[in-house]
C-alpha cells in the first residue's frame, strides 16, 4: 500500500480562536512546504469578515 503524500491539518483563527470556526486542509508531507506553517486568509462566518487562519495540530483520535 502506498504511503499518503499529505497530512490533515486544522486551521484556526489567529486572533480570536474562541469563535469556533475551523477549516480542515491537506498539507504535503514531502517537499519544501513541510517545514512551513500554513497561514491563510479565509472567511470567518461568526465575525463576518476575512481573517488570518493558522495551522494547528489535529486533536487526537478517540475510539
C-alpha positions as CSV (number, residue, x, y, z in Angstrom):
1,X,0.0,0.0,0.0
2,X,1.3,3.5,-0.9
3,X,2.1,6.0,1.8
4,X,0.0,9.1,1.9
5,X,1.6,12.2,0.4
6,X,-0.4,14.6,2.6
7,X,-1.5,15.1,6.2
8,X,-4.7,16.7,7.5
9,X,-4.2,19.9,9.4
10,X,-6.6,22.2,11.2
11,X,-6.7,25.9,10.6
12,X,-7.9,28.2,13.5
13,X,-8.4,32.0,13.5
14,X,-5.1,33.7,14.6
15,X,-6.6,36.5,16.7
16,X,-9.9,35.0,18.0
17,X,-9.9,31.2,18.1
18,X,-12.9,31.2,20.5
19,X,-15.2,31.9,17.6
20,X,-15.2,28.2,16.9
21,X,-14.7,28.4,13.2
22,X,-12.1,26.0,11.8
23,X,-11.0,24.6,8.4
24,X,-9.5,21.2,7.7
25,X,-6.9,21.3,4.9
26,X,-4.4,18.9,3.3
27,X,-0.7,19.7,3.7
28,X,2.0,17.8,1.8
29,X,4.3,15.5,3.8
30,X,7.2,15.8,1.3
31,X,8.9,18.8,-0.3
32,X,9.5,22.4,0.6
33,X,6.2,23.2,2.3
34,X,6.6,20.7,5.0
35,X,8.8,23.0,7.2
36,X,6.5,26.0,6.9
37,X,3.3,26.6,8.9
38,X,0.2,27.3,6.9
39,X,-1.2,30.8,7.2
40,X,-4.2,31.5,5.0
41,X,-6.7,34.3,4.8
42,X,-10.2,32.8,4.9
43,X,-13.8,33.8,5.7
44,X,-15.0,33.6,9.3
45,X,-18.8,33.5,9.3
46,X,-19.0,34.3,13.0
47,X,-17.0,37.6,12.6
48,X,-18.5,38.1,9.1
49,X,-15.1,39.1,7.6
50,X,-11.9,37.6,6.2
51,X,-9.3,36.9,8.9
52,X,-5.9,35.1,9.0
53,X,-6.1,31.4,9.9
54,X,-3.0,29.5,11.2
55,X,-2.1,25.8,11.3
56,X,-2.7,23.8,14.5
57,X,-2.4,20.1,15.2
58,X,-5.5,17.9,14.8
59,X,-6.9,16.7,18.1
60,X,-6.1,13.1,19.0
61,X,-8.5,10.5,17.6
62,X,-10.8,8.9,20.2
63,X,-12.3,5.4,19.8
